[in-house]
Amino acid sequence: MKASFCTVTLYLTYSANCSFFKKKKKKKEKLCYERKRNLYFGDPSVINMFRLRGISLLSWRAFSFRPFSCESLITQMKNCTDEEQVFDLIEKNMATLSEQQVGCAFNVLRQFQKQKTILEKNIEHVRNHPQFLTLCNVTTNHISAMNDDTLVGVLYSVKQFAVESHHPLMEALVTEAWRRLERFDTNVLSIFSTCLADQNLYLSPLMGEIADIVNRRLETIQDLRALSVLMVSISSLISPCFQERLVTRAELLFDTVDSSKVNISRRILLFLRNVKYSYYPLLEKCNQVFITSMSHLDLESVSRVLSLYQSLQFHSFEFVEAAQRRLAEMALPSDHLESFIRLFVALGPVARPEIKKQLKSTLLLLLEELSSQQVLTVLGAMENMESRSSHLIKRIVSVLYKHLGNYKSIELLKIIQALTFLQCQSKELFMKLRELLLSRLEVSVTPSEISVLVSALSMLPYPHLNETAISRIEAVLPKCDFRELSDLVVCLMRWIQNDHVCLASTTGKQLDLLQKLDYWGHHRLQESTSLDLLWEGLKSLKGEWLHESLVEDSVAALQRFADEIDYSNVAKIASFLSKTNYLSTLLLDRIASVVVQQIEKIHPFSVLAIILPFSVLNYDPPQKDEFFGACVQCCNSYSGTLDPDTLVFLGFSLATLEYFPEDLLKKLFNIEFLARLDSQLEILPSSLSAKIQFRLMELNRAVCLECPELQVPWFHDRFCQRQFNRDTGVMNRVQQQIYKMLAEILGGQRCVRPSALSPYYHTVDFECILDKRKKPLPYESHSITPRKSLGIHWDSRPELRLPPEAERQDAEQTGNSMWHLKPQSPALVTYFLCNTTPLQASPNRATKQGPSFQIGEMV
């Protein structure tokens, strides 16, 4: 037992010694390894410190541990009443601020600015405050620990204080947000896109990634506010197909979620303007939101909506009427220049005369304080107001003269257009403008700017195009699109017609240039490979160039793509055909067929444009009844929404086609409707107002003649008499020849009278009285001077009444069209139609042959 015990003891002692020496050796090797490692990585105590800090941060993220005062500090920030209190809290707690606290600080500061008026805002003061700079520096250290909402919220708040994009905090926030982009929810993504848009990063790769995310998630987006923000931000990057999907989704959400927020509707309008798409269903929905919320809209909101409507060419008299009342309630903000300019631009064109006078008086007091852009804005508003106050224009010109060098070329064009419309007579200003435009034209190389400069030059008094300008135009012709080519042609035609001092050689070069423009115009038409591409060019064609040079090729190009006409583009094609005045039965039949088949997809706002070419060209499609019936039925449900002027034009167009829908006519000839129409006429431009009144008169006359069963009264006597008195004057040369010829045939000037009027004010060029043997009877009172008569009605004077069994014969001079006038006099009436410019029949258009005279009798 002793031997065994000793053996065990020795074994344990030996094992312990071996273990000791092994541990000592390992310890020595570890120390050697650590010495080597320290040479490369530094002291392990420092490393352990970072390890401990990482564990601490991890635990804070996982368990939201905070100092005892964290929540109380956020509460204190939310209870602050001004920026200085927030900055005091930041200064006291600078060393312990967390990512949640800095996010709360930025949000509170932004809310303070949001609650202030324009005059009260102090963004620059806050941005330059020492504690704001401290807050930015502290925030930089907490970016990686922020959650997504806080990160993007801080970025949005910082941007509201106009911090530069290259600021270290801005760069760090954008970089971190880019890294997290795929995990952002829709709301956070929309706010981030707004921040990028504020930095003008619309075309950046980062915005492209956001557009891709929206494209993939579109069907799952349920937040219309977020979608509207994203639509505006990515509008510069989307394809036509993606655009349609966005519009469809927005329309769907508009009907299924709460869309009463004004800002949502305003952003949708902004998107439609950016993509140049007047989508009527969405426009109408947005319009109703604005009308119902009008009492809550401020000056800036009303001004923005009016501007967007103008860009989209969307007209809503109901909105304008409500906006007029709302703006009239606001006091003139003469103490704040920017607000007054906004009110002047928004209210001026739609205001009552007394308010317009007040606006102009206030403007005179503030003119010298206007900046270059404000002068341009005011000048555009005066053009819309048709305000030709010589004193006000003279003062504006004096201010303009000081800023001319600061304007872009397109702005100079707008200035010249406005001054020309307002009949400005400042020779000194026009000379200065001419020098400025020519100097820019000599160095310009882009087709768009050259076309703008040439357009501006051609509108100046005494236009003259030198050889340098002609060479600049020739150099860019191959690069010009349809719009630029069309503008250049209009300018050249204006020069050739009005420039009486240029040399024959210069005129010859202008004509050569006109031929080159024709060549490139035809070339562009042949290049089109689809209806959409063709329409992009055709919509800019205008003036004599379209009618004389390109009309047949344009219509032929449209006919190639006739199968592509559908509900989405039928109104545009119809409008173009109305403008060309060219009869294409193939296109008109296709339009009628599309309308009949797809009328449920066509908005009532488009119906007038669709009917117009049939009215202008006097063409009945094979499906006449179905076509007109579908159009009228489409409008009946919207008759209360359509503007009064639209309904008048619609009724007139249908009447020229001998289509008189009873429901529409009863709506038109109603006291309440006519009162609304009168209100609209007061705020429309004078030329448009006069056209609407004339069309209403013609419609009233047509209904009285063709539909007496409707018992619509004739109420345009005074209007017609005023029109006739204004148009009365000396007969032209052709009328004088006809008058002389008829006098020789009928037995002297006593037997013929010019310019007689029917009971409904049809003007008959020449009139004579025949007895029962068809012999002419002389008038008892007449004038031998070749002047138009004073518009004497048939049977309106006892001495001019017909003797028994006598007949009144009327000779009418006809031009491009012949009108059959339905007689309303008790006497038998026959007409002599004197055609002074007979038209040669053509399958598509009429061409004048030359003056000749034909007299034929039609009973």
GUDO-335847 format. One record per residue (C-alpha): x, y, z; residue in one letter. Coordinates in steps of 0.5 Angstrom, whole numbers, padded with zeros to 4 digits, always signed. Layout:
// GUDO-335847
XYZA...
// end
This chain:
// GUDO-335847
+0000+0000+0000M+0006+0005+0002K+0009+0003-0005A+0003+0005-0009S+0001+0011-0005F+0008+0013-0006C+0008+0012-0014T+0001+0016-0014V+0004+0022-0010T+0010+0022-0015L+0006+0021-0021Y+0001+0027-0019L+0008+0031-0017T+0010+0030-0024Y+0004+0032-0027S+0003+0038-0024A+0010+0040-0026N+0009+0039-0033C+0003+0043-0033S+0006+0048-0029F+0012+0048-0035F+0007+0048-0040K+0003+0054-0038K+0009+0058-0037K+0011+0056-0044K+0004+0058-0047K+0004+0065-0043K+0011+0066-0046K+0009+0065-0053E+0002+0069-0052K+0006+0075-0049L+0011+0074-0055C+0005+0074-0060Y+0002+0080-0057E+0008+0084-0057R+0008+0083-0065K+0001+0084-0066R+0002+0091-0062N+0007+0093-0067L+0001+0093-0072Y-0005+0094-0069F-0003+0098-0063G-0005+0097-0055D-0010+0092-0054P-0013+0097-0048S-0015+0101-0054V-0018+0095-0057I-0022+0093-0051N-0024+0100-0050M-0027+0100-0057F-0030+0093-0056R-0034+0095-0050L-0036+0101-0054R-0039+0097-0059G-0042+0092-0054I-0045+0099-0051S-0048+0101-0057L-0051+0094-0059L-0054+0094-0052S-0057+0101-0053W-0060+0099-0060R-0063+0092-0058A-0066+0095-0051F-0067+0102-0052S-0063+0104-0046F-0062+0111-0045R-0060+0116-0039P-0066+0118-0034F-0067+0125-0037S-0067+0122-0045C-0075+0122-0045E-0076+0129-0041S-0071+0132-0046L-0075+0131-0052I-0081+0133-0048T-0078+0139-0046Q-0076+0141-0053M-0083+0139-0055K-0086+0144-0050N-0081+0150-0053C-0085+0156-0055T-0079+0159-0060D-0072+0157-0063E-0068+0160-0057E-0071+0155-0052Q-0069+0149-0056V-0062+0152-0057F-0061+0153-0050D-0063+0146-0049L-0058+0144-0054I-0053+0148-0051E-0054+0144-0044K-0054+0137-0047N-0049+0137-0052M-0045+0132-0050A-0051+0127-0048T-0055+0128-0054L-0058+0122-0058S-0060+0120-0065E-0068+0121-0063Q-0066+0128-0059Q-0063+0131-0065V-0068+0128-0070G-0073+0132-0065C-0069+0138-0065A-0069+0139-0072F-0077+0137-0073N-0079+0142-0067V-0075+0148-0071L-0078+0146-0077R-0085+0146-0074Q-0083+0153-0072F-0082+0156-0079Q-0088+0152-0082K-0093+0156-0077Q-0090+0163-0079K-0092+0168-0084T-0087+0170-0090I-0086+0176-0086L-0084+0172-0080E-0080+0167-0082K-0073+0167-0080N-0069+0162-0083I-0063+0165-0084E-0062+0167-0077H-0063+0160-0075V-0059+0157-0080R-0053+0161-0078N-0054+0160-0070H-0048+0157-0067P-0052+0152-0063Q-0055+0150-0070F-0048+0149-0073L-0047+0145-0066T-0053+0141-0067L-0051+0139-0074C-0044+0137-0072N-0047+0132-0067V-0052+0129-0072T-0046+0127-0076T-0044+0123-0071N-0051+0119-0070H-0053+0118-0077I-0051+0110-0077S-0055+0109-0071A-0062+0113-0073M-0068+0109-0076N-0070+0110-0083D-0076+0115-0081D-0071+0119-0076T-0066+0119-0082L-0070+0122-0087V-0074+0127-0083G-0067+0130-0081V-0065+0131-0088L-0072+0134-0090Y-0071+0139-0084S-0064+0141-0085V-0066+0142-0093K-0072+0147-0090Q-0067+0151-0087F-0063+0152-0094A-0057+0148-0092V-0052+0147-0098E-0052+0141-0101S-0044+0140-0100H-0045+0141-0093H-0042+0135-0089P-0048+0133-0086L-0052+0133-0092M-0047+0129-0096E-0047+0124-0090A-0055+0124-0089L-0056+0123-0097V-0050+0117-0097T-0053+0113-0091E-0060+0114-0094A-0058+0111-0101W-0055+0105-0098R-0062+0104-0094R-0066+0105-0100L-0069+0099-0102E-0072+0098-0095R-0075+0105-0094F-0083+0104-0094D-0087+0108-0099T-0088+0114-0094N-0080+0115-0093V-0078+0114-0100L-0083+0120-0102S-0080+0124-0097I-0073+0122-0099F-0075+0124-0106S-0077+0131-0104T-0070+0132-0101C-0067+0130-0108L-0072+0134-0112A-0070+0140-0108D-0063+0139-0109Q-0065+0139-0117N-0063+0132-0117L-0069+0130-0122Y-0064+0126-0127L-0059+0123-0122S-0058+0116-0122P-0061+0116-0115L-0067+0119-0117M-0067+0113-0123G-0067+0108-0117E-0073+0111-0114I-0077+0111-0120A-0075+0103-0121D-0077+0102-0114I-0084+0106-0115V-0085+0102-0122N-0084+0095-0118R-0088+0097-0112R-0094+0101-0116L-0099+0096-0115E-0098+0095-0108T-0098+0103-0106I-0104+0105-0102Q-0102+0112-0100D-0104+0117-0105L-0100+0123-0101R-0094+0119-0102A-0095+0117-0109L-0097+0124-0111S-0090+0126-0108V-0086+0121-0112L-0090+0122-0118M-0088+0129-0118V-0080+0127-0116S-0079+0122-0122I-0083+0125-0127S-0077+0127-0131S-0075+0120-0132L-0081+0116-0134I-0083+0113-0140S-0090+0114-0143P-0092+0107-0141C-0090+0108-0134F-0094+0115-0134Q-0100+0111-0136E-0100+0107-0130R-0098+0112-0125L-0104+0116-0128V-0109+0110-0127T-0106+0108-0120R-0107+0115-0118A-0114+0116-0121E-0116+0109-0117L-0113+0111-0111L-0117+0118-0111F-0124+0114-0112D-0122+0109-0106T-0118+0113-0101V-0119+0120-0097D-0117+0125-0103S-0119+0131-0100S-0113+0134-0098K-0111+0140-0103V-0104+0139-0103N-0105+0132-0106I-0109+0135-0112S-0104+0140-0113R-0098+0135-0113R-0102+0131-0118I-0103+0138-0123L-0096+0139-0122L-0094+0132-0125F-0099+0133-0131L-0096+0139-0132R-0089+0136-0132N-0091+0131-0137V-0095+0135-0141K-0101+0131-0140Y-0108+0134-0140S-0112+0128-0137Y-0119+0130-0136Y-0122+0125-0131P-0116+0127-0126L-0116+0134-0127L-0124+0134-0126E-0123+0131-0119K-0118+0135-0117C-0122+0141-0119N-0127+0139-0115Q-0123+0139-0109V-0120+0146-0110F-0127+0148-0111I-0130+0145-0104T-0124+0147-0100S-0124+0154-0103M-0125+0158-0096S-0119+0155-0094H-0114+0156-0099L-0109+0162-0098D-0107+0167-0104L-0101+0163-0105E-0105+0156-0106S-0110+0160-0111V-0104+0163-0115S-0101+0156-0116R-0107+0153-0118V-0109+0158-0123L-0102+0158-0126S-0102+0150-0127L-0109+0151-0130Y-0106+0156-0135Q-0100+0151-0137S-0105+0145-0138L-0110+0149-0142Q-0115+0147-0137F-0121+0152-0136H-0126+0152-0130S-0131+0157-0130F-0133+0155-0123E-0126+0155-0120F-0125+0162-0123V-0131+0164-0120E-0130+0161-0113A-0123+0164-0114A-0125+0171-0115Q-0129+0171-0109R-0124+0169-0105R-0119+0173-0107L-0123+0179-0107A-0124+0178-0099E-0117+0179-0098M-0114+0185-0097A-0109+0188-0101L-0102+0186-0098P-0098+0193-0101S-0093+0192-0095D-0091+0186-0098H-0088+0186-0105L-0088+0179-0106E-0095+0178-0104S-0098+0183-0108F-0095+0181-0114I-0098+0174-0113R-0105+0177-0112L-0104+0182-0118F-0102+0176-0122V-0108+0171-0120A-0114+0176-0119L-0112+0182-0124G-0115+0178-0130P-0121+0175-0127V-0123+0182-0123A-0128+0187-0123R-0127+0193-0126P-0126+0197-0120E-0122+0192-0117I-0117+0192-0123K-0117+0200-0122K-0115+0199-0115Q-0109+0194-0116L-0106+0198-0122K-0106+0204-0117S-0102+0200-0112T-0098+0197-0117L-0096+0204-0119L-0093+0206-0112L-0089+0199-0112L-0086+0199-0119L-0079+0202-0117E-0078+0196-0112E-0080+0191-0117L-0074+0186-0119S-0073+0183-0126S-0077+0177-0125Q-0083+0181-0122Q-0083+0186-0128V-0084+0180-0132L-0089+0177-0128T-0093+0184-0128V-0092+0185-0135L-0095+0178-0137G-0101+0179-0132A-0102+0186-0136M-0103+0182-0142E-0108+0178-0139N-0112+0183-0137M-0112+0187-0143E-0109+0193-0139S-0107+0199-0144R-0106+0204-0139S-0101+0209-0142S-0098+0211-0136H-0097+0205-0133L-0094+0202-0139I-0089+0208-0139K-0087+0207-0132R-0086+0199-0133I-0082+0200-0139V-0077+0205-0135S-0076+0199-0130V-0075+0194-0136L-0070+0198-0139Y-0066+0197-0133K-0066+0190-0133H-0066+0188-0140L-0059+0185-0140G-0061+0180-0134N-0067+0176-0138Y-0066+0170-0142K-0068+0170-0149S-0074+0166-0148I-0076+0172-0143E-0074+0177-0148L-0079+0174-0153L-0085+0174-0148K-0083+0182-0146I-0084+0183-0154I-0090+0179-0154Q-0093+0183-0148A-0091+0190-0151L-0093+0189-0158T-0100+0187-0155F-0101+0193-0150L-0099+0197-0156Q-0093+0200-0153C-0089+0206-0157Q-0082+0206-0154S-0078+0207-0160K-0072+0207-0155E-0073+0200-0152L-0075+0197-0158F-0068+0199-0161M-0064+0197-0155K-0068+0190-0155L-0066+0189-0163R-0059+0190-0161E-0059+0185-0155L-0062+0180-0159L-0058+0181-0165L-0052+0180-0161S-0054+0174-0158R-0056+0171-0165L-0049+0172-0168E-0046+0167-0162V-0052+0162-0161S-0051+0155-0164V-0057+0151-0161T-0064+0151-0165P-0068+0152-0160S-0065+0159-0158E-0064+0161-0165I-0072+0160-0166S-0073+0164-0160V-0069+0170-0162L-0071+0170-0169V-0078+0170-0167S-0077+0176-0162A-0073+0180-0168L-0079+0179-0173S-0084+0182-0168M-0080+0188-0167L-0083+0195-0171P-0079+0195-0178Y-0076+0188-0178P-0070+0187-0182H-0066+0180-0182L-0059+0181-0184N-0055+0176-0188E-0051+0174-0181T-0058+0172-0178A-0060+0168-0185I-0053+0164-0184S-0054+0162-0177R-0061+0160-0179I-0059+0156-0185E-0053+0153-0180A-0058+0149-0175V-0064+0147-0180L-0062+0140-0180P-0062+0140-0173K-0069+0143-0172C-0075+0140-0170D-0082+0141-0172F-0084+0147-0167R-0077+0151-0169E-0078+0150-0176L-0086+0152-0176S-0083+0158-0172D-0078+0160-0177L-0083+0160-0182V-0088+0165-0179V-0082+0169-0178C-0079+0169-0185L-0087+0170-0188M-0087+0176-0183R-0081+0179-0185W-0082+0178-0193I-0089+0182-0192Q-0087+0187-0187N-0080+0189-0189D-0080+0194-0194H-0073+0197-0194V-0069+0191-0195C-0065+0190-0201L-0067+0185-0207A-0061+0180-0206S-0064+0180-0198T-0071+0178-0200T-0068+0173-0205G-0064+0169-0199K-0070+0170-0195Q-0074+0166-0200L-0069+0161-0201D-0069+0160-0194L-0076+0159-0194L-0075+0153-0199Q-0070+0150-0195K-0075+0150-0189L-0081+0147-0193D-0076+0141-0195Y-0074+0140-0188W-0081+0140-0186G-0083+0135-0191H-0077+0131-0189H-0079+0131-0182R-0086+0128-0184L-0083+0122-0187Q-0079+0121-0181E-0085+0119-0177S-0086+0112-0175T-0092+0112-0171S-0098+0116-0169L-0095+0119-0163D-0088+0121-0166L-0092+0124-0172L-0097+0128-0167W-0091+0131-0163E-0089+0135-0169G-0096+0136-0172L-0099+0140-0166K-0094+0145-0167S-0095+0147-0174L-0099+0153-0175K-0100+0159-0180G-0100+0159-0187E-0094+0154-0188W-0099+0149-0185L-0105+0151-0190H-0100+0152-0196E-0094+0148-0196S-0095+0142-0191L-0103+0141-0191V-0103+0135-0196E-0097+0131-0193D-0099+0132-0186S-0106+0129-0187V-0103+0123-0192A-0098+0122-0186A-0104+0122-0181L-0108+0117-0186Q-0102+0112-0186R-0103+0111-0178F-0111+0112-0178A-0111+0105-0175D-0108+0108-0169E-0113+0113-0167I-0117+0111-0161D-0120+0114-0155Y-0114+0117-0152S-0112+0121-0158N-0118+0122-0162V-0119+0129-0160A-0112+0131-0161K-0113+0129-0169I-0120+0132-0169A-0117+0139-0167S-0111+0138-0172F-0116+0137-0178L-0121+0143-0176S-0114+0147-0176K-0112+0145-0183T-0119+0146-0186N-0118+0140-0190Y-0123+0135-0192L-0121+0127-0191S-0127+0123-0191T-0122+0117-0189L-0120+0120-0182L-0127+0123-0181L-0130+0117-0181D-0125+0113-0177R-0126+0119-0172I-0133+0118-0172A-0132+0110-0171S-0128+0111-0165V-0133+0115-0162V-0139+0111-0163V-0135+0104-0161Q-0131+0108-0155Q-0135+0113-0152I-0135+0111-0145E-0128+0112-0145K-0128+0119-0148I-0129+0125-0143H-0134+0130-0144P-0129+0136-0144F-0126+0133-0151S-0133+0132-0155V-0133+0139-0157L-0126+0138-0160A-0129+0132-0164I-0135+0135-0167I-0131+0141-0169L-0128+0138-0176P-0135+0136-0178F-0138+0142-0177S-0132+0146-0180V-0132+0142-0186L-0139+0141-0186N-0139+0133-0187Y-0144+0128-0184D-0140+0121-0183P-0144+0115-0185P-0146+0113-0178Q-0149+0120-0177K-0154+0119-0172D-0150+0114-0168E-0144+0119-0168F-0148+0125-0166F-0153+0122-0161G-0147+0119-0157A-0143+0126-0157C-0150+0129-0154V-0151+0123-0149Q-0144+0124-0147C-0145+0131-0145C-0152+0131-0142N-0149+0128-0136S-0144+0133-0135Y-0148+0139-0138S-0148+0142-0131G-0140+0141-0130T-0138+0144-0137L-0137+0151-0138D-0142+0156-0141P-0138+0158-0147D-0136+0150-0148T-0144+0149-0149L-0145+0155-0153V-0140+0153-0158F-0142+0145-0158L-0149+0148-0159G-0147+0152-0165F-0143+0146-0168S-0149+0142-0168L-0153+0147-0171A-0149+0148-0177T-0150+0140-0178L-0157+0141-0177E-0157+0137-0171Y-0161+0140-0165F-0162+0136-0159P-0167+0139-0155E-0165+0137-0148D-0158+0141-0150L-0162+0147-0153L-0167+0148-0147K-0161+0148-0142K-0158+0153-0146L-0164+0158-0147F-0165+0158-0140N-0165+0164-0135I-0160+0161-0130E-0155+0159-0136F-0155+0166-0139L-0154+0169-0133A-0148+0165-0132R-0145+0166-0139L-0146+0173-0137D-0141+0173-0131S-0136+0169-0135Q-0136+0174-0141L-0134+0179-0136E-0128+0176-0134I-0126+0173-0141L-0121+0176-0146P-0125+0181-0150S-0124+0178-0157S-0126+0171-0154L-0132+0174-0151S-0134+0177-0157A-0134+0171-0161K-0138+0167-0156I-0143+0173-0156Q-0144+0172-0164F-0144+0164-0164R-0150+0165-0159L-0153+0170-0163M-0153+0165-0169E-0155+0159-0165L-0161+0163-0163N-0163+0165-0170R-0162+0158-0172A-0166+0155-0167V-0172+0160-0168C-0172+0158-0176L-0171+0151-0175E-0174+0149-0169C-0180+0154-0168P-0184+0148-0163E-0179+0149-0158L-0181+0157-0157Q-0174+0160-0156V-0175+0167-0156P-0171+0172-0161W-0167+0176-0156F-0161+0179-0160H-0164+0185-0164D-0160+0190-0160R-0154+0186-0161F-0155+0185-0168C-0156+0192-0170Q-0150+0194-0166R-0146+0189-0170Q-0149+0192-0177F-0148+0199-0175N-0141+0198-0173R-0140+0194-0180D-0143+0199-0184T-0139+0203-0189G-0137+0204-0196V-0137+0198-0201M-0131+0195-0203N-0129+0195-0211R-0132+0188-0212V-0139+0190-0209Q-0139+0197-0213Q-0138+0193-0219Q-0144+0189-0218I-0148+0194-0215Y-0147+0198-0222K-0148+0192-0226M-0155+0190-0222L-0157+0198-0223A-0156+0197-0231E-0160+0191-0231I-0166+0193-0227L-0167+0200-0229G-0162+0205-0225G-0160+0205-0218Q-0167+0207-0216R-0169+0200-0217C-0163+0196-0213V-0161+0197-0205R-0155+0194-0202P-0155+0191-0195S-0162+0189-0193A-0163+0186-0187L-0168+0180-0186S-0172+0179-0179P-0167+0175-0176Y-0161+0180-0179Y-0159+0176-0185H-0155+0181-0189T-0157+0181-0196V-0152+0184-0200D-0157+0187-0206F-0165+0188-0206E-0170+0189-0211C-0177+0189-0212I-0181+0186-0217L-0188+0187-0219D-0193+0181-0221K-0190+0181-0228R-0183+0181-0226K-0181+0188-0227K-0177+0192-0222P-0180+0197-0218L-0176+0203-0216P-0175+0205-0209Y-0179+0212-0206E-0172+0214-0202S-0165+0212-0204H-0158+0214-0205S-0154+0214-0211I-0148+0214-0207T-0144+0207-0207P-0145+0206-0200R-0148+0201-0195K-0155+0202-0193S-0157+0203-0185L-0160+0196-0185G-0167+0197-0186I-0171+0191-0184H-0176+0188-0189W-0183+0191-0188D-0180+0195-0182S-0183+0202-0185R-0190+0203-0188P-0187+0207-0195E-0182+0201-0196L-0188+0195-0196R-0189+0192-0202L-0195+0193-0206P-0200+0188-0208P-0197+0182-0211E-0190+0185-0211A-0184+0180-0210E-0178+0182-0207R-0171+0179-0210Q-0165+0179-0206D-0158+0178-0209A-0153+0176-0205E-0145+0176-0206Q-0142+0169-0204T-0135+0167-0202G-0132+0161-0200N-0139+0158-0198S-0146+0159-0200M-0151+0159-0195W-0159+0158-0196H-0163+0163-0192L-0170+0161-0190K-0175+0166-0192P-0179+0169-0186Q-0182+0175-0189S-0190+0174-0191P-0188+0176-0198A-0185+0171-0203L-0178+0171-0203V-0173+0169-0208T-0165+0170-0208Y-0160+0172-0214F-0153+0169-0212L-0148+0173-0215C-0141+0169-0214N-0135+0174-0215T-0130+0169-0213T-0133+0162-0216P-0129+0156-0213L-0127+0150-0217Q-0129+0143-0214A-0124+0139-0211S-0124+0132-0208P-0121+0135-0201N-0120+0143-0202R-0123+0149-0206A-0118+0153-0210T-0120+0160-0212K-0120+0161-0220Q-0120+0169-0221G-0126+0174-0221P-0132+0173-0225S-0139+0174-0224F-0145+0169-0225Q-0152+0171-0223I-0157+0165-0222G-0164+0165-0219E-0166+0160-0214M-0173+0160-0211V
// end
